[in-house]
Amino acid sequence: MSRSRSSQEEQEAERVHSLFLLASELFEAAFIATAVPFDQEMKERVTRHREERGDQFHTIEEPIELPRVLTAFPSGTEVLVVDCLTVWLGNLYHHFQDAEEKVPGAGRRLSRSPGSSGLRSHPDHQ
C-alpha cells in the first residue's frame, strides 16, 4: 500500500525545498539524506530528489551512522540539512531491533563551541 502526499504536504515540501535552494546559493550548504531506496517507489523518489538537488551543495547519503557524519561534514559548511530524522530512526529500528548495541554512537552528544566552525561528539558522561 502506498500513501500519496496530500496537497498541503506537497506545498510544504516545495516551500522547504525552495528555502534550501536559496540557502545553498547564499551559504556553503550540505545535505544528508537518510532514505534507503528499498522499493521502486523509493528508488524513483531518491532519483528525483538527487536530480532536484543537483550539484548545488555537497550531498552525503547515510542511512545509519548519522552521528559520525554529523561530526565529519565538509569544513566550511554553513547550512546542514538532514532529511529525514524520522526515516533515520526507522532505519535504526529496522537494522538494530535485535542487536545488543541498538544505535551506533548512542550515548554521545553533539556540541558546538562559540566561535567554532564544527560540531564535536562527546560521551554523555562528560
Order of alpha helices (4+ residues) and beta strands (2+ residues): alpha-beta-alpha-beta-alpha-beta-alpha-beta-beta
